[in-house]
Amino acid sequence: MENQKKTYYVAVSTGEISQSSTDSPWNFKIEATDEEITQLRELFEQNYSTDWQNFFRAHVPYVQYHYDRENDAYDNTTQAVYGMIYQLGDQEAKNHIDTMGILKSGWTKN
């Protein structure tokens, strides 16, 4: 039964994943297995950790944004989050992500 997909509601800005559509605001509705939810949570946790690194790095004025590994890591992980949401999301989620243009042209859309 572990591979059975369930409906989840995802708030990207806060990294929240819920099975209730009324508990908190959400951006995307997805259908995912327990394993896929674990992977998505790990991506959110990775960005949370990187965000703290960026906070501390921001206090070093001589490192410019475009030469900053932490910002690159955050951007790549954010893109992976949207990629997973695209693959697991309903048609409305896919359409919205398409209009955002956040996924690189080489991203495989299923």
C-alpha positions as CSV (number, residue, x, y, z in Angstrom):
1,M,0.0,0.0,0.0
2,E,3.0,2.2,0.3
3,N,2.9,3.0,-3.4
4,Q,-0.7,4.3,-3.3
5,K,-0.9,7.9,-4.3
6,K,-2.7,10.4,-2.0
7,T,-3.7,14.0,-2.6
8,Y,-1.5,16.7,-1.0
9,Y,-1.5,20.4,-1.0
10,V,1.8,22.2,-1.2
11,A,2.8,25.8,-0.2
12,V,6.1,26.4,-1.8
13,S,7.0,29.6,0.0
14,T,6.7,27.9,3.4
15,G,7.7,24.4,2.4
16,E,4.4,23.0,3.8
17,I,2.9,19.8,2.6
18,S,-0.6,18.9,3.9
19,Q,-3.3,16.5,3.2
20,S,-5.9,19.1,4.1
21,S,-6.9,21.8,1.7
22,T,-8.3,24.0,4.5
23,D,-5.7,24.0,7.2
24,S,-3.4,26.5,5.6
25,P,-2.9,28.3,2.3
26,W,-1.5,26.3,-0.5
27,N,-0.3,26.8,-4.1
28,F,-0.4,23.4,-5.7
29,K,-2.4,20.2,-5.5
30,I,-0.4,17.0,-6.2
31,E,-0.9,13.3,-6.1
32,A,2.1,11.5,-4.6
33,T,3.2,8.3,-2.8
34,D,4.8,8.4,0.6
35,E,8.2,8.0,-1.0
36,E,7.6,11.0,-3.3
37,I,6.5,13.1,-0.4
38,T,9.6,12.2,1.5
39,Q,11.7,13.3,-1.5
40,L,9.8,16.6,-1.7
41,R,10.2,17.2,2.0
42,E,13.9,16.6,1.7
43,L,14.2,19.2,-1.0
44,F,12.3,21.7,1.2
45,E,14.6,20.9,4.1
46,Q,17.7,21.4,1.8
47,N,16.5,24.8,0.8
48,Y,15.8,25.7,4.4
49,S,19.3,24.9,5.3
50,T,20.8,26.7,2.3
51,D,18.6,29.7,3.1
52,W,20.4,30.0,6.5
53,Q,23.8,29.7,4.9
54,N,22.7,32.5,2.5
55,F,21.7,34.6,5.5
56,F,25.1,34.4,7.1
57,R,26.9,34.9,3.7
58,A,24.8,38.0,3.1
59,H,26.8,39.7,5.9
60,V,30.0,39.3,3.8
61,P,29.8,42.3,1.5
62,Y,32.6,41.3,-0.9
63,V,30.9,38.2,-2.2
64,Q,28.6,39.1,-5.1
65,Y,25.4,37.2,-5.7
66,H,26.4,35.7,-9.1
67,Y,29.6,34.3,-7.5
68,D,27.8,32.6,-4.7
69,R,27.6,28.8,-4.5
70,E,24.8,28.9,-1.8
71,N,22.5,31.0,-4.0
72,D,23.2,28.6,-7.0
73,A,22.3,25.6,-4.7
74,Y,19.1,27.3,-3.5
75,D,18.1,28.1,-7.1
76,N,18.8,24.5,-8.3
77,T,16.9,23.0,-5.4
78,T,14.0,25.4,-6.0
79,Q,13.9,24.3,-9.6
80,A,13.9,20.6,-8.5
81,V,10.9,21.4,-6.2
82,Y,9.0,22.9,-9.1
83,G,10.0,20.0,-11.2
84,M,8.6,17.5,-8.8
85,I,5.4,19.5,-8.4
86,Y,5.1,19.6,-12.1
87,Q,5.4,15.8,-12.4
88,L,3.0,15.1,-9.5
89,G,0.7,18.1,-9.9
90,D,-2.8,18.4,-11.4
91,Q,-3.3,20.1,-14.7
92,E,-3.7,23.5,-13.0
93,A,-0.3,23.1,-11.3
94,K,1.3,22.2,-14.6
95,N,-0.2,25.1,-16.4
96,H,0.8,27.5,-13.7
97,I,4.4,26.3,-13.6
98,D,4.5,26.5,-17.5
99,T,3.5,30.2,-17.3
100,M,6.2,30.8,-14.6
101,G,8.9,29.6,-17.0
102,I,10.9,28.3,-14.0
103,L,11.9,25.0,-15.5
104,K,15.0,24.9,-17.7
105,S,14.4,24.1,-21.3
106,G,16.1,20.7,-20.9
107,W,13.7,19.7,-18.1
108,T,11.7,16.5,-18.9
109,K,8.0,17.1,-18.6
110,N,5.9,13.9,-18.3
